[in-house]
Amino acid sequence: MNSVLIACVLIPACNLAAQATTSSHDLAGSVQSVSSQDRATYPADSSQSAQNALPDEPTPRNSSDDQQAHQTKRILGIIPNFRAVSTDEKLPAQTVKEKFITATDDSFDYSSLFIPAMLAGYSMATDATPEFHHGAAGYGRYFWHAAVDQTSENYMVEFVVPVIAHEDTRYYTLGRGGFLRRTGYALSRVVVTRSDSGNEVFNASEVIGAGASAGLSSLYYPSRERSFANSGTQWGLDIGIDAASFAAKEFWPDINHWLFHASKPADASQQ
């Protein structure tokens, strides 16, 4: 590309210079009475004309326009990524309806079966709730409890508490800086978020919402499992899963570019 650009500029310039030289020689041979002042000024005029005839230099393109991190609606075409906002993208405040729709999409999307399925398998393997027993029936009990846990947490964190606290439930991608900086930013989003007015505030939606969801789980688990310790474990698990999901959202544009040659992420070195 650079070679083509250089050729487009240099070839016309060389032609103009050759034409100016030929014209100067012909004029000098045919007109002998030209004064020394005229002979001195003519090459300058020709040079000036050739310079004016050159094409304008191309306007430098702002590379940052092509290097923004762009989020997609799904990660790997499967995992929901509805709440992720691309780097530097400006959006209006979320409405109550939008918060409800986001929570519903995250709860009942076809891919919402994957995490409960994995948690159910792990819980049954570790005999987390002995009352559920083993086998297909036991796995079914683990699965529906995990699915209800997930749905309850989604609505508490993404709808109920955000509406009350006037908080934005979307994840705003940092998209610049080193790995540690971006990882720290992503993990910190479980305790820091944006308000509906755009200010950074304590993430009550995540912390209180996840805690409320963990507390509600005692209503449908066996009485033996209803304890502060188990509720605290579930609370920590919910927040940990959300923190990991924020880290995945942060680096997904980079992974998407490297694996599938999608739009280029923001260049950290320019910041």
Secondary structure as GFF3:
##gff-version 3
##sequence-region A 1 271
A	DSSP	alpha_helix	2	30	.	.	.	ID=ss1
A	DSSP	alpha_helix	36	53	.	.	.	ID=ss2
A	DSSP	three_ten_helix	63	66	.	.	.	ID=ss3
A	DSSP	beta_strand	74	75	.	.	.	ID=ss4
A	DSSP	beta_strand	79	80	.	.	.	ID=ss5
A	DSSP	beta_strand	84	85	.	.	.	ID=ss6
A	DSSP	alpha_helix	96	108	.	.	.	ID=ss7
A	DSSP	three_ten_helix	110	113	.	.	.	ID=ss8
A	DSSP	alpha_helix	114	125	.	.	.	ID=ss9
A	DSSP	three_ten_helix	130	132	.	.	.	ID=ss10
A	DSSP	alpha_helix	135	155	.	.	.	ID=ss11
A	DSSP	pi_helix	156	160	.	.	.	ID=ss12
A	DSSP	alpha_helix	161	165	.	.	.	ID=ss13
A	DSSP	beta_strand	167	168	.	.	.	ID=ss14
A	DSSP	beta_strand	171	172	.	.	.	ID=ss15
A	DSSP	alpha_helix	179	188	.	.	.	ID=ss16
A	DSSP	beta_strand	192	195	.	.	.	ID=ss17
A	DSSP	beta_strand	200	202	.	.	.	ID=ss18
A	DSSP	alpha_helix	204	216	.	.	.	ID=ss19
A	DSSP	three_ten_helix	217	219	.	.	.	ID=ss20
A	DSSP	three_ten_helix	223	225	.	.	.	ID=ss21
A	DSSP	alpha_helix	228	260	.	.	.	ID=ss22
A	DSSP	three_ten_helix	268	270	.	.	.	ID=ss23
###
